[in-house]
Amino acid sequence: MLLAPNAHSRTGYLAGSDRERLDGITWLIDQGVHALVAARGGYGTMRLLPDLPWDRLASWQGWVVGFSDVTALHAALATRFPRATLHGPMVASLPRDPRGAALLVDWLSGHGPQKLFEVGSRHVLRPGVARGVSAGGTLAVLAALAGTPFEPDYEGCVLFLEDVGEPLYRLDRLLTQLRLSSRLGRARAVVVGRLARCGRGEAGWRDRWRELLLEAVPDAVVVEGLAFGHGGVNVPFPLGVEVEVDTIRGEIVWGGG
């Protein structure tokens, strides 16, 4: 395992200056690594998008792994290259997430499971079968990317969403932003993972959240409460591949390529 030179750097709330962090990515790729795994989340990836080493990334064939703030990098890469990335645990969370860690090793070893998630009746908000390219990540980051050149392609997608620490009114605002900008209406299915520490102290917030979600995507299959994102278990899965959500069979699978 190689650490980027900026891994222990600090510039305010960032892991080094933008230049240091960009140089860290370039250095790792030039060392021939097979995966770029984010150390932790927070904020700052969006700042790097215009100046990423796109020429090196174009010829590099490894995995990009992470979630939360790394949603911006997943989305930006999807706009440039027809290549899968991996939404999954970061280095800092691996010791407390043995299931996610084991599955991450499987994916990085070329043995990722075809069945991404089992979907029980308790998860289904709107039943059906839908197929599309997987996209998404943290709701707040996706909303922040709307209208930029780096947002994902929502057309006919299966949209995965999760978030952390948001009160209900902010979840409402984020959904509404994507709905009013005509992003959500393009998705064939919406799959929601953990909403860790959201709605804290708000009675009945989850029921209201589900109502808001169904309202925001009136024509999509909707599944909620799966084990990915911020929380105890963060099951890794690929973005940028064709997946199928089938609430009849009770599963989400990917096409294997």
Secondary structure by P-SEA (a helix, b strand, c coil): cccccccccccccccccaaaaaaaaaaaaaacccccccccccccccccccccaaaaaaacbbbbbbcccaaaaaaaaaacccbbbbbccccccccccaaaaaaaaaaaacccccccccccccccccccccccccccccaaaaaaaccccccccccccbbbbbbccccaaaaaaaaaaaaaacccccccbbbbcccccccccccaaaaaaaaaaaaaccccccccccccccccbbbbbbccbbbbbbccccccccccc
